[in-house]
Amino acid sequence: MLKLLSQKKIKENWETYKPHIETAFVSTEGGHLLTSNSSKDIYKNIYGRLMNPFNHDMNLWSEPEENYLLLTQIQKCEFTGRKTIILTSSTRMKDVDEETRSKWYYDSYMIISKFGKEHDCVAMYCFSDLDYFAEMAEKTKEWSKVITRYQFYFPL
């Protein structure tokens, strides 16, 4: 089952987690490299936010088997004041079978949506270039009110 990783665990395993986050972030050429020409600035910032004892808006998740790694961020709209939990980066750290993969998506939705509600979020927003994620979103309509939208990113 998906669990929020402690700051201690993140600190102890950052060098293991970082390449997986980086792989997920750059799965689309230029995808999350929005602030600089180098990904190193971004991962230093992510690590700093994960380690900040006064702000818990960015979180790293995994499960005991560490098959998956999920990075979330709570954002507050400056205009409406409404919070949204963003699934910023998600990646598989090990190969898993179809049943494990499907169960992980379901469990992740349940746990992250509960966490978001507990932190006054009104929605969950996900970024993904994977067709598989779109297929799972379609399946989740049976137990959630997921609305599928496409996000287009035009690097300039």
C-alpha positions as CSV (number, residue, x, y, z in Angstrom):
1,M,0.0,0.0,0.0
2,L,1.2,3.5,-0.9
3,K,2.7,5.4,2.0
4,L,4.1,8.9,2.6
5,L,7.9,8.7,2.9
6,S,9.4,10.3,5.9
7,Q,12.0,13.0,5.6
8,K,14.5,10.6,7.2
9,K,13.8,7.9,4.6
10,I,14.0,10.5,1.8
11,K,17.3,11.8,3.1
12,E,18.8,8.3,3.5
13,N,17.6,7.1,0.0
14,W,17.6,10.4,-2.1
15,E,20.4,9.1,-4.4
16,T,18.2,6.1,-5.2
17,Y,15.0,8.0,-5.6
18,K,16.4,11.0,-7.6
19,P,17.1,9.2,-10.9
20,H,13.6,7.7,-10.9
21,I,12.0,11.1,-10.4
22,E,14.3,12.5,-13.1
23,T,13.3,9.8,-15.5
24,A,9.6,10.5,-14.9
25,F,10.1,14.2,-15.2
26,V,11.8,14.1,-18.6
27,S,9.8,11.4,-20.2
28,T,8.7,14.1,-22.6
29,E,11.5,16.0,-24.1
30,G,11.7,19.3,-22.2
31,G,8.6,18.3,-20.2
32,H,9.5,19.6,-16.7
33,L,12.7,21.4,-17.5
34,L,10.9,24.7,-17.3
35,T,13.1,26.7,-15.1
36,S,16.6,26.2,-16.4
37,N,18.7,24.4,-19.0
38,S,19.8,21.9,-16.4
39,S,17.7,19.4,-14.4
40,K,20.0,19.7,-11.4
41,D,18.5,23.0,-10.3
42,I,15.0,21.4,-10.3
43,Y,16.0,18.3,-8.2
44,K,17.9,20.5,-5.7
45,N,14.7,22.5,-5.3
46,I,12.5,19.4,-5.0
47,Y,14.8,17.9,-2.3
48,G,14.8,21.2,-0.4
49,R,11.0,21.3,-0.5
50,L,10.7,17.7,0.7
51,M,13.1,18.4,3.6
52,N,11.5,21.7,4.6
53,P,10.1,21.1,8.2
54,F,7.8,24.1,7.9
55,N,6.1,23.4,4.6
56,H,4.5,20.0,3.8
57,D,3.1,20.9,0.4
58,M,5.5,18.6,-1.5
59,N,5.5,14.9,-0.7
60,L,7.2,11.7,-1.9
61,W,5.3,8.4,-1.8
62,S,6.2,4.7,-2.3
63,E,5.1,1.4,-1.0
64,P,7.1,-1.2,1.1
65,E,8.2,-3.1,-2.1
66,E,9.3,0.2,-3.6
67,N,7.9,-0.7,-7.1
68,Y,6.7,2.8,-7.6
69,L,7.7,6.4,-6.6
70,L,5.1,9.2,-6.7
71,L,5.8,12.9,-6.1
72,T,2.8,15.1,-5.2
73,Q,2.5,18.8,-4.6
74,I,-0.4,20.8,-3.1
75,Q,-0.9,24.1,-4.9
76,K,-3.2,26.9,-3.8
77,C,-4.7,29.1,-6.5
78,E,-3.8,32.8,-5.8
79,F,-7.2,33.9,-7.2
80,T,-9.7,31.5,-5.6
81,G,-7.7,30.2,-2.6
82,R,-8.7,26.7,-3.6
83,K,-6.1,23.9,-3.2
84,T,-5.4,21.2,-5.7
85,I,-3.1,18.2,-5.3
86,I,-0.9,17.7,-8.3
87,L,0.6,14.3,-9.2
88,T,3.8,15.8,-10.4
89,S,5.9,12.8,-11.2
90,S,5.1,9.1,-11.0
91,T,7.3,6.2,-12.1
92,R,7.9,2.5,-11.8
93,M,11.2,1.6,-10.1
94,K,10.9,-2.1,-10.9
95,D,9.0,-4.2,-13.5
96,V,5.7,-5.4,-12.2
97,D,2.9,-7.6,-13.6
98,E,-0.4,-6.2,-15.0
99,E,-2.3,-7.1,-11.8
100,T,0.2,-5.3,-9.5
101,R,0.1,-2.2,-11.9
102,S,-3.7,-2.0,-11.9
103,K,-3.9,-2.4,-8.1
104,W,-1.3,0.3,-7.6
105,Y,-3.3,2.8,-9.7
106,Y,-6.4,2.1,-7.7
107,D,-4.7,2.2,-4.3
108,S,-2.8,5.4,-5.3
109,Y,-6.0,7.1,-6.3
110,M,-7.7,6.2,-3.0
111,I,-4.8,7.2,-0.8
112,I,-3.8,10.4,-2.6
113,S,-7.4,11.6,-2.9
114,K,-7.9,10.9,0.8
115,F,-4.7,12.8,1.6
116,G,-5.9,15.7,-0.6
117,K,-9.3,15.9,1.1
118,E,-7.6,15.9,4.5
119,H,-5.6,18.9,3.3
120,D,-8.6,20.8,1.9
121,C,-7.9,20.1,-1.8
122,V,-10.9,20.3,-4.1
123,A,-9.3,18.2,-6.9
124,M,-6.4,16.1,-8.0
125,Y,-4.5,17.0,-11.2
126,C,-2.2,14.6,-13.0
127,F,0.4,15.0,-15.7
128,S,1.2,12.0,-17.9
129,D,2.3,11.2,-21.4
130,L,1.5,7.5,-20.9
131,D,-1.4,5.9,-22.8
132,Y,-1.7,3.5,-19.9
133,F,-2.6,6.3,-17.6
134,A,-5.4,7.4,-19.9
135,E,-6.7,3.8,-20.0
136,M,-6.6,3.6,-16.2
137,A,-8.4,6.9,-15.9
138,E,-11.2,5.5,-18.2
139,K,-11.5,2.4,-15.9
140,T,-11.7,4.6,-12.8
141,K,-14.9,6.2,-14.0
142,E,-16.6,3.2,-12.4
143,W,-15.6,4.4,-8.9
144,S,-14.7,8.1,-9.3
145,K,-15.8,11.2,-11.1
146,V,-12.6,11.5,-13.1
147,I,-12.8,13.9,-16.0
148,T,-10.2,13.2,-18.7
149,R,-8.6,16.2,-20.3
150,Y,-5.5,16.6,-22.4
151,Q,-2.6,18.8,-21.6
152,F,-0.6,20.2,-24.4
153,Y,2.9,21.6,-23.8
154,F,4.5,23.7,-26.5
155,P,8.2,24.4,-25.7
156,L,9.3,27.7,-27.1
